[in-house]
Amino acid sequence: MSINQDYIECIREIRNTHMTASPRAMPAYELFQHTFMVDMAHPIITIPQRELDYKFMAAEAYWILRGLNCLDRHVRKNLVKYSDDGHNMFGAYGPPFVAQRDYVVQCLADDHHTRQAVVSLWHTSPRPSKDIPCTCGMQWQIRGGHLHCNVWMRSSDVWLGLPYDMFTFTMMTASIAILLKDHGMSVKLGTLHITAGNRHLYDRDWSNSTHLINEWRDGINLTIGLDSFRTVADLMIALDALRNIQDINKWKENWLCR
């Protein structure tokens, strides 16, 4: 199946569950210990009826790879409501990821079969905040010439977060693959496993998900290509261009998507 079909089936699975809860007084349908698999060569949901914000999708990945926690103008509109002070994000993935990325690259370069290429994104005993990290940790492994990524999340919103997370995690993996070239290693993007302790659909999104399931049609196919990227700076240039493009059909004109 395509990534679009997999996404629809994931929504159906959650809708069919009998498990419900209301954390923070927000009713939701949920699944425990759920894994969603993504071919990182095709990590972009392109269902027209889903009406995703593709400018933000690229902007968030760019922001994270910059290692920022302060809100720039490209992500502010979508994220400021989760900020405690209106300027910074307590749970931003960028700072811890960028701080630990060289360690991951070195681990993989020293031992191509290592299981120790792990980063932690969770804050130990986090203080009260509107932005408690959803992602706890990430692991990368090289097998069969492909760079695979395992992600562990405490919580994953199938409607609001998952479509953007799968692209962000792919771009984080892409940056590692590019840095491995400096060690004489050439790897392709492999499989992304996003395992959530709780994968859920909020009741507020039930009607929208009903419309999507009943009316969806497949979108264009986009393939992530890394062959032309010599440095992470090249990747950032491509993401910078994409965060200024609203129409997903225009993404094919960018050198990141083929």
N, C-alpha and C positions, 0 to 999 in steps of 0.2 A: 504494500500500500504506500501511497504518497504521504508526506508529512501532513498535508491537509486532511487526508482521510484518517490518519492516526489521531489527529487532534479532535476531530468530530467524534471518533469512537471513545476517546478519553472522557469527553463531556457526557456522552451517553452513559458510560459506565458509572460516573458519579451521580447522574440523575436517577439511575436505577437503584442506588443504594438506599437502605433503610436507616442508615446512621445519620443522625442529625444532632447538632449542638448549636449553642448561641454564645460563643466567646465574645466578650465586650458587648453583649446584648445584640449581636448581629447573627441572625439565624443562617445556618449553612448546612449543606449536604456534604458529607465527607467520606473519604476512604483513608484507612490506615496503611502505612508502609507501602506506598504505591510507587512504582518505577515507570517512568516514561522514557522510551528510547528514541534517540534522534540520530540520523545519519548526518554528521556535521558537514558533509558536502551539500546538504539540502536542508538547512535549519530554519527556513523562513516560511511562515504561514502566509499564503497569498490568496485566501478565500475573500472575494470581494465583499460579501455580506458581513464579514467580521469587522470591516472598517478600522483596521489597525492604524496607529500613528507611526508611519515608517520613518518620518523625520526624527521622532523621539527614539525609535528603536536604534537608529545609528548614533544618535546623540548620546544616549545612555552608555552604549558600548565605548564610544570615544572618551566620555567623561571618566569611566572606570579605568580605562587603559592609561589615562593621564595621571591616575593616582590621586584624584581630587576628592575632597569631601565638601568643599564649598560649592554652592549652586551657581552654575554659569547660566547664561541667558537661554541656552538651548534645552536645559532640563528643568529649569525653575518652574515653569507652568505646571508640569506634571508632578513634581516632587515636593514643592514647597509646603504643601499641606501636611507632609510627614516630618517636617523640620521642627525642632524644638525652639529654635531662635529665629527662623525665617531666612537663615543664611547658610547653615551647615547641616550635614546629615550625619547623625551619630553612628548609624549602621552602614555607612558607605563601604562598598567592597574595594574600591580603588586603592586606598592607602595600604591595607594589609596585603592585598594581592601583589601590588608592585614591589612592596618591601620584601616579599618572599619569593618572587618570581625567579630571581637569579639562583636561589637555592634549588628550586625545582629543575631548572635547566641544567645546573651542574650535576644534580643527582642522576638525571637521565643520560647526561653525557658520560659520566663515570661508569654507570652500569645500565646498559640499555634495557635490562630486564628488571630494574629496581621496582619495588613496591613502596618506596619511601618518598616519592615525589608528591608531597602533600602540603597544602596550605590550610590554615585555620582562619575563618572569617568571623567566628563567634567571639563575642566579648565575654570574658569570664565574669560571672555574677554581674550582668549588666544593670546599670542604674535605670530607674524609670525613664522611659522615652517613648515618643511616638514612632521611633525608627529603630526598633529592635531587629537585628539582622535576621532575615528568613533563612539564609544559607549558613550552615555551620562549617562545612569544609569541602575541599575539592582534592581529587587525586588524579594524577596522570600516569599512564602506563603505555609503553611501546610494545606492540605485538604485531608481527607480520608486516612491518613497515608502516604501520598506522599508529597515530597518537590518539589514544582513547582517554576519555575523561569521565570520572565518576563524581557526582555531586550529591551531597547529603543536605537536605533542607528540613528544618523543623516544620515548615508550613509553606504551602504552595497554592496560590489562588489560580485555578485553571483558566479563569476568564481574564482577570486583570494582569496577572504576572507571567504565566507560563509562556505565552508567545514571545514575550520580550526576553525572558530569561534564557530560552534556548539559543537565541541569537547572541546574547551577551556572553554566555558560557563558551559558545563556539569561537567568538572573537578573542576571548582570553586564551583559549587553546591555540588559536592561530598565532597569537603573539609568541607563545612558547615554541611552536613549530618553526617559526621564522628565526628565533634566537638560536635554535639548535643548528642552524646552517653555519653559524660561526664555529661550531665544533665539528664541522665536516659531516653532519648528519642530515639526511633528507627523509622526511616523514610526511605521509599524507594524513589528512584529517580522518579520524576514525569514528567510533560510536560514542555518543554522549548518553550516559545513564543518569537521569535526574530522579533520585529517590527521595520522596517526601514522607516524613512521619505522618503528615496530615495533608492530603490533597483535597481541595474543597471547591465548591461552587456556592457563592452566597445567594440567599433567597432573592435578593434585589436584582440578580442577574438571570433569574429563572426564565422570565418572559423573553429576554433577548436570546438566551440559549435555545429556547423553543423555536423561535423564528429562524435561528441559524441552522438548526438541525433539519427543519422542514424545507428551507429554501436554498441551502448552500449549493454552490457549484465550484468546481475546481478552478484554481487560478493559474497564472503563469508559473513555469518551473524556473527557479533560480538556483544556480550552482556556484558555490564558493570556490574560487580558484586562488591558489597561493603561489603558483610558479613564478609570477612576475614580481613578487615582493622580495627584495633583498634585505630590507631592514624593517623594523617595527615602525619607523618613521614613514615608510611607504604605505603601510597599512593605515596609519593615522591620517594620511593625506586622503586615502580613499574613503575612510569613514567621515572625514570632514566634508567631503563633497556630498556624500549620501545624506548627511544630516540637514542638508539644504534642499533635498528633493522630497516632495510630498507624494508624488505619483509613483507607485511601486513599479509600473511599467518602465519608468525612466531608469530604474536601478540597473537594468541590463546594459546601459550605456557606461556604467562605472566599471573600472578595472578589477574591482573586488568580485563582482558577480558576472557569471558567464552563461 
